[in-house]
Structure formats: structure tokens, C-alpha cells
Amino acid sequence: MTGHEILNAVLSDQRVFIHYTDEHGLQGMLHEGVIRTNFKGVVYLTQEPMSEGDAHTRLFIGASTHAGRGSHLILLRVDLGLPVTRLTDYEFSVSQSIKLHQHTVMYAGPNPM
């Protein structure tokens, strides 16, 4: 999927979100079939297509502990029953793990932006 196709998917459906990660994290999510919450009990999502560098700066606040976390992504159309909360202009949160089989994975792979 191209960056343009990801942008079109997000713009055409308000239930489409992006979860940025690194290659290792993506493989774990796909293997387990779940996006697990972080230590705060939250999964972060966005509707902003970003390059790896922009994701690292804007979403991960440039933290060295999160280097590479924008290199891969999952584009997900979430079920209406999943409670998604807007945090900022471009950040959303879900206070539970996201089971991939309950939603539509539109793309999972390297960040094409």
C-alpha cells in the first residue's frame, strides 16, 4: 500500500486508524493477533500518515527509547464497538488491547510515507 492510498483510506472513513511501531513490534502483533496496551494500559492510534521521522518526533516525542517505532504500521478499520478517545488533534487512545480479528487490518508492513 502506498502513502497516498493510506491517506485516502483515513480520509474516506472516520473509523480507520494507524498504529505506528517497529518491525519487531509489528511481527509480534501479527503473530499474537493483538495490539497490546502499553504500561499505562493504553493503545495509541492516529489518523495522520507520517514518515518514520515525523512519527518519532510527533508521537514518540523523539525519545531514544522509541527509536525506529515509526518504521512500520498497521492500518486498521476498527469496529464501532471499540471505544476510541481523541487526545489531541492527531492522537487517539484505546484503553484496552485491540484484537485484530475483531477489526479489519487494511495494511500491515513497512511505513511507505
C-alpha positions in Angstrom: 0.0 0.0 0.0 1.3 3.4 -0.8 1.3 6.5 1.4 -1.3 8.1 -0.9 -3.6 5.0 -0.5 -3.2 5.2 3.3 -4.1 8.9 3.3 -7.2 8.1 1.1 -8.3 5.3 3.4 -8.1 7.6 6.5 -9.8 10.5 4.8 -12.7 8.3 3.5 -13.6 6.6 6.7 -13.6 8.0 10.3 -13.1 4.5 11.7 -9.7 4.0 10.0 -6.7 4.5 12.2 -2.9 4.0 12.1 -0.8 2.4 14.8 2.9 3.1 14.3 5.5 0.5 15.6 8.8 -1.0 14.6 9.4 -4.3 12.7 9.8 -6.4 15.8 6.6 -4.9 17.3 4.6 -5.5 14.1 5.8 -9.1 13.9 4.7 -9.7 17.5 1.3 -8.1 16.9 0.6 -10.1 13.8 1.9 -13.3 15.5 -0.3 -12.8 18.6 -3.2 -11.2 16.7 -3.4 -8.3 19.2 -2.1 -4.8 19.7 -1.4 -4.9 23.4 -1.7 -1.9 25.7 1.4 -0.2 27.0 2.4 0.0 30.6 -0.2 2.8 31.1 -3.0 0.5 29.8 -3.4 2.4 26.5 -3.0 1.7 22.8 -2.3 4.9 20.8 -3.7 5.5 17.3 -3.6 8.3 14.8 -5.3 9.3 11.6 -2.2 11.2 10.4 0.0 9.5 7.8 3.6 10.4 8.8 7.1 9.5 7.8 9.2 7.4 10.3 11.0 10.6 11.4 7.8 12.6 11.9 6.2 9.7 13.9 9.2 9.6 16.1 9.2 13.3 16.7 5.4 13.9 16.9 4.1 10.7 18.5 7.1 9.4 20.4 8.5 12.8 21.4 11.9 12.0 20.0 12.6 9.6 22.8 15.7 7.5 22.2 13.9 4.6 23.9 11.4 4.7 21.0 13.8 5.0 18.1 12.6 3.2 15.0 9.0 3.0 16.2 7.6 4.7 13.1 9.3 2.3 10.7 6.2 0.1 10.4 2.5 0.5 10.8 -0.9 -1.2 11.0 -3.7 0.4 9.1 -6.9 -0.7 10.9 -10.6 -0.1 10.4 -11.9 -0.5 13.9 -15.3 -2.0 14.8 -17.9 0.5 16.0 -17.9 -1.1 19.5 -14.3 -0.1 20.2 -14.2 3.0 22.4 -11.7 5.4 20.8 -10.9 8.6 22.6 -9.4 11.7 21.0 -6.4 13.0 22.9 -5.1 15.8 20.6 -5.6 17.0 17.1 -3.8 13.9 15.8 -3.7 11.4 18.6 -6.3 8.9 19.8 -6.3 6.2 22.5 -8.0 3.0 23.3 -7.9 1.7 26.9 -7.8 -1.9 26.0 -5.8 -4.3 23.9 -7.1 -4.5 20.3 -7.8 -8.0 19.0 -7.0 -7.8 15.3 -9.6 -10.5 14.3 -12.4 -8.2 15.5 -11.4 -5.4 13.1 -10.2 -5.1 9.5 -6.5 -4.9 9.0 -6.2 -2.9 5.8 -2.4 -2.9 5.7 0.5 -4.2 8.0 4.0 -3.6 6.9 6.8 -1.0 6.4 5.8 2.7 6.6 5.5 3.9 3.0 5.5 7.6 3.8 
